[in-house]
Amino acid sequence: MDKFKIQNIIEIIDKEIKAYEGLKQLFEEKKELLKKSKAGDIGEVDNRIISQGNVIEKINDVRKQLTIEEFGKDLTMTQYTEYLSEKYEAYKDELEKRKVKICKLSEELVLLNNQNVELLKHGIVMTNKMLETIVDAFAPQGSNYNDTGKADTHDLDMWTVNEEI
């Protein structure tokens, strides 16, 4: 393997790192929108997340193709580091730094995604409670009897409905 191919693989890994950092920013933006209950803006951020995911997938495909051409199979960062460290000592530190960065980004993305899922669940619970309150407020009340045995209907003043009927 010549230095040009190694450098090419390193450049692709750098592109992957930048793409994952962009995804992390989008997840953070979505988290803030979920906290502020801005549902309209969440859809736009979700579309950008999907787009960023497609970019990452394309970069991964290029990296996989290069490694398959060179090594006969797709290699993980650990496998890159081990192989290139044995053959080319000069690239060991560069690859190790990138491996650590990708691992850290991966952990952060998982954490942010889990937090966003929990915020979504909480939002669903709150929405359900609001809907139950609204439905209960406008649901027809059956006859309730008070202490004296008389019907206590607690009629709401719905004069506009009564007039139309």
C-alpha positions as CSV (number, residue, x, y, z in Angstrom):
1,M,0.0,0.0,0.0
2,D,1.5,3.3,-1.0
3,K,1.3,6.6,1.0
4,F,-1.2,8.1,-1.4
5,K,-3.8,5.4,-0.6
6,I,-3.2,5.6,3.1
7,Q,-3.6,9.4,2.9
8,N,-6.8,9.0,0.9
9,I,-8.3,6.7,3.5
10,I,-7.3,9.2,6.2
11,E,-9.1,12.0,4.3
12,I,-12.2,9.9,4.0
13,I,-12.1,9.1,7.7
14,D,-11.8,12.9,8.3
15,K,-14.9,13.4,6.1
16,E,-16.8,10.8,8.2
17,I,-15.8,12.6,11.4
18,K,-17.1,15.9,10.1
19,A,-20.3,14.3,8.9
20,Y,-20.8,12.8,12.4
21,E,-20.1,16.1,14.0
22,G,-22.8,17.7,11.8
23,L,-25.2,14.9,12.9
24,K,-24.4,15.6,16.5
25,Q,-25.2,19.3,16.0
26,L,-28.5,18.4,14.4
27,F,-29.4,16.1,17.4
28,E,-28.5,18.9,19.8
29,E,-30.7,21.3,17.8
30,K,-33.6,18.8,17.9
31,K,-33.1,18.4,21.7
32,E,-33.5,22.1,22.2
33,L,-36.6,22.2,20.0
34,L,-38.1,19.3,21.9
35,K,-37.5,21.2,25.2
36,K,-39.2,24.3,23.8
37,S,-42.1,22.2,22.3
38,K,-41.7,23.7,18.8
39,A,-43.2,20.8,16.8
40,G,-43.2,22.7,13.5
41,D,-39.5,23.1,13.5
42,I,-38.8,19.6,14.6
43,G,-39.9,18.2,11.2
44,E,-37.4,20.4,9.4
45,V,-34.6,19.3,11.7
46,D,-35.7,15.6,11.1
47,N,-35.4,16.2,7.4
48,R,-31.9,17.6,7.8
49,I,-31.0,14.6,10.0
50,I,-32.1,12.2,7.3
51,S,-30.1,14.2,4.7
52,Q,-27.0,14.1,6.9
53,G,-27.5,10.3,7.4
54,N,-27.5,9.9,3.6
55,V,-24.3,11.9,3.4
56,I,-22.7,9.7,6.0
57,E,-23.9,6.6,4.2
58,K,-22.2,7.8,0.9
59,I,-19.0,8.5,2.7
60,N,-19.0,5.1,4.3
61,D,-19.6,3.5,0.9
62,V,-16.5,5.2,-0.5
63,R,-14.4,4.2,2.5
64,K,-15.6,0.6,2.2
65,Q,-14.9,0.5,-1.5
66,L,-11.3,1.7,-0.9
67,T,-10.6,-0.7,1.9
68,I,-12.1,-3.6,-0.1
69,E,-9.9,-2.8,-3.0
70,E,-6.8,-2.6,-0.8
71,F,-7.5,-5.2,1.8
72,G,-10.1,-7.5,0.3
73,K,-12.7,-6.6,2.9
74,D,-14.0,-3.7,4.9
75,L,-12.0,-2.9,8.0
76,T,-12.9,-1.3,11.3
77,M,-10.9,1.6,12.7
78,T,-9.2,-0.9,15.1
79,Q,-8.2,-3.1,12.2
80,Y,-6.9,-0.1,10.3
81,T,-4.9,1.0,13.2
82,E,-3.4,-2.4,13.9
83,Y,-2.6,-3.1,10.3
84,L,-1.1,0.3,9.4
85,S,0.7,0.5,12.7
86,E,2.6,-2.7,11.9
87,K,3.4,-1.6,8.3
88,Y,3.7,2.2,8.6
89,E,4.6,3.5,12.1
90,A,4.2,7.1,10.9
91,Y,0.4,6.8,10.6
92,K,-0.2,5.1,13.9
93,D,-0.8,8.3,15.9
94,E,-3.0,9.9,13.2
95,L,-5.3,6.9,13.0
96,E,-5.4,6.4,16.7
97,K,-6.5,10.0,17.3
98,R,-9.3,9.6,14.6
99,K,-10.4,6.3,16.2
100,V,-10.7,7.9,19.6
101,K,-12.6,10.8,18.1
102,I,-15.1,8.5,16.3
103,C,-15.7,6.5,19.4
104,K,-16.3,9.6,21.4
105,L,-18.7,11.0,18.8
106,S,-20.5,7.6,18.7
107,E,-21.1,7.7,22.4
108,E,-22.3,11.3,22.3
109,L,-24.7,10.5,19.4
110,V,-26.2,7.6,21.3
111,L,-26.7,9.7,24.4
112,L,-28.3,12.6,22.5
113,N,-30.5,10.2,20.6
114,N,-31.6,8.5,23.8
115,Q,-32.3,11.9,25.4
116,N,-34.4,13.0,22.4
117,V,-36.4,9.7,22.6
118,E,-37.1,10.4,26.2
119,L,-38.2,14.0,25.5
120,L,-40.5,12.7,22.7
121,K,-42.0,10.2,25.1
122,H,-42.6,12.9,27.7
123,G,-44.1,15.1,25.0
124,I,-46.5,12.3,24.1
125,V,-47.5,11.8,27.7
126,M,-48.1,15.6,28.2
127,T,-50.2,15.8,24.9
128,N,-52.3,12.8,26.1
129,K,-53.0,14.5,29.4
130,M,-54.0,17.7,27.7
131,L,-56.3,15.9,25.3
132,E,-57.9,14.0,28.2
133,T,-58.5,17.3,30.0
134,I,-60.1,18.8,26.9
135,V,-62.3,15.8,26.3
136,D,-63.4,15.6,29.9
137,A,-64.3,19.3,29.9
138,F,-66.5,19.1,26.9
139,A,-67.9,15.5,27.3
140,P,-71.6,15.4,28.0
141,Q,-72.2,14.8,31.7
142,G,-74.7,12.2,32.8
143,S,-77.1,12.8,35.6
144,N,-75.4,13.0,38.9
145,Y,-77.6,13.1,42.0
146,N,-76.7,15.3,45.0
147,D,-77.4,14.7,48.7
148,T,-81.1,15.5,48.3
149,G,-81.6,13.0,45.5
150,K,-82.1,15.6,42.9
151,A,-80.3,15.6,39.5
152,D,-77.3,17.8,39.5
153,T,-76.2,18.2,35.9
154,H,-73.7,21.0,36.3
155,D,-74.8,22.4,32.9
156,L,-72.3,24.5,31.2
157,D,-73.6,27.7,29.6
158,M,-73.8,26.6,26.0
159,W,-76.4,29.0,24.8
160,T,-75.1,29.1,21.2
161,V,-75.6,25.4,20.9
162,N,-79.0,25.5,22.5
163,E,-80.2,28.3,20.2
164,E,-79.2,26.4,17.1
165,I,-81.0,23.3,18.2
